[in-house]
Amino acid sequence: LEFRRVLFRSIAIDTALNVYVTGLNDDAAGLPVTPGAFQTTSKGSTDAFISKLVIAADMDLAISATPATAVHGGNLTYLLIAQNNGPDWAAYLKLDDVVPAGTTFVSYEGGAGACIPPIVGGTGSLTCKLPRLDKGATWSVKMVVKVTAPTGNQIVNKAHVRSNMQDLVWQNNFTSLTTRVSQSASVASPEP
């Protein structure tokens, strides 16, 4: 009969809610060794260990605009959808959407989040926060802007979402959308 003794000494939690467990192991073969570890073999009758237990949430951000082609002088509505692809829940989410050049801020809908908008008619960023998003859940935020860019130009909207959890696929936390600006709304032609 083989007996392995592990003595747990302390537990610590960081701001991303990762848990660290430390302790002593009197049988080094009893705990797996991380590949590339500094010390991979036992150096005595007792070895110290530290283990990190990670909470991870792969956040993903998508964007769409209505109408698909912007009209000079008209409004353009952006819909941002943040999705938690897991494997765990996400905490303390923050979504930032900069009012694109060639537009001014009109309004927003923050979904379940709390937002700090720029002033109406101004520029800046719409910043929204959400306390928690479960695995598989989505969070929708809308931002309406007025198009000031001249006809023929393009409007580029860039947004970003993050949480306090570890995100191993951080590349999908950023999104952008380019929208072409068409002529002003049609003007009624005089009747003959």
Residue pairs with C-beta under 8 A, 6 or more apart in sequence:
4 25
4 26
4 27
4 30
5 25
5 26
5 27
6 23
6 24
6 25
6 26
6 30
6 31
7 23
7 24
7 25
7 26
8 21
8 22
8 23
9 22
9 23
9 24
10 21
10 22
10 23
11 19
11 20
11 21
11 22
12 19
12 20
12 22
13 19
13 20
14 20
15 164
16 55
16 164
16 165
16 166
17 55
17 91
17 164
17 165
18 52
18 53
18 54
18 55
18 166
19 52
19 53
20 50
20 51
20 52
20 53
21 50
21 51
21 53
22 48
22 49
22 50
22 51
23 48
23 49
24 46
24 47
24 48
24 49
25 31
25 46
25 47
25 48
25 49
26 45
26 46
28 41
28 42
28 47
29 42
31 49
33 40
39 47
54 166
55 88
55 89
55 165
55 166
56 86
56 87
56 88
56 165
56 166
56 167
56 168
57 84
57 85
57 86
57 87
57 88
57 89
57 90
57 133
57 135
57 163
57 165
57 166
57 167
58 84
58 85
58 86
58 87
58 167
58 168
58 169
58 172
59 82
59 83
59 84
59 85
59 90
59 93
59 133
59 161
59 162
59 163
59 167
59 172
59 173
60 82
60 83
60 84
60 85
60 169
60 172
60 173
61 80
61 81
61 82
61 83
61 95
61 159
61 160
61 161
61 172
61 173
61 174
61 175
62 80
62 81
62 83
62 175
63 78
63 79
63 80
63 81
63 157
63 159
63 175
63 176
63 177
64 78
64 79
64 177
65 76
65 77
65 78
65 79
65 157
65 177
65 179
66 76
66 77
66 79
67 74
67 76
68 179
69 179
69 180
69 181
69 182
70 76
70 147
70 149
70 155
70 179
70 180
70 181
70 182
71 147
71 181
71 182
71 183
71 184
71 185
72 147
72 148
72 149
72 150
72 151
72 181
72 182
72 183
72 184
73 146
73 147
73 148
73 184
73 185
74 146
74 147
74 184
74 185
75 106
75 144
75 145
75 146
75 147
76 103
76 144
76 145
76 146
76 147
76 155
76 179
77 142
77 143
77 144
78 97
78 142
78 143
78 144
78 145
78 157
78 159
78 177
79 140
79 141
79 142
80 95
80 97
80 140
80 141
80 142
80 143
80 159
80 161
80 175
81 138
81 139
81 140
82 93
82 95
82 133
82 138
82 139
82 140
82 141
82 161
83 136
83 137
83 138
83 139
84 90
84 133
84 134
84 135
84 136
84 137
84 138
84 163
85 135
85 136
85 169
86 135
86 136
87 135
88 135
88 165
89 132
89 133
89 134
89 135
89 165
90 132
90 133
90 163
90 164
90 165
91 131
91 132
91 163
91 164
91 165
92 129
92 131
92 163
92 164
93 113
93 129
93 130
93 131
93 132
93 133
93 139
93 161
93 162
93 163
94 127
94 128
94 129
94 161
94 162
94 163
95 113
95 127
95 128
95 129
95 130
95 139
95 141
95 159
95 160
95 161
96 125
96 126
96 127
96 159
96 160
96 161
97 125
97 126
97 141
97 143
97 157
97 158
97 159
98 124
98 125
98 157
98 158
98 159
99 105
99 118
99 122
99 123
99 124
99 125
99 126
99 143
99 145
100 145
100 155
100 156
100 157
100 158
101 149
101 155
101 156
102 147
102 148
102 149
102 153
102 155
102 181
103 123
103 145
103 146
103 147
103 148
103 149
103 155
104 121
104 122
104 123
104 145
104 146
104 148
105 117
105 118
105 119
105 120
105 121
105 122
105 123
105 124
105 126
105 143
105 144
105 145
105 146
106 120
106 144
106 145
106 146
107 117
107 120
107 143
107 144
108 115
108 117
108 126
108 128
108 141
108 142
108 143
108 144
109 140
109 141
109 142
110 128
110 141
111 128
111 130
111 139
111 140
111 141
112 130
112 139
113 128
113 129
113 130
113 139
113 141
114 128
114 129
114 130
115 126
115 127
115 128
115 129
115 141
116 126
116 127
116 128
117 126
118 124
118 125
118 126
121 146
126 141
126 143
128 141
130 139
133 139
133 163
147 155
147 181
149 155
149 181
150 181
151 181
151 182
151 183
151 184
152 181
153 180
153 181
154 178
154 179
154 180
154 181
155 178
155 179
155 181
156 176
156 177
156 178
156 179
157 176
157 177
157 179
158 174
158 175
158 176
159 174
159 175
159 176
160 173
160 174
160 175
161 173
162 170
162 173
167 173
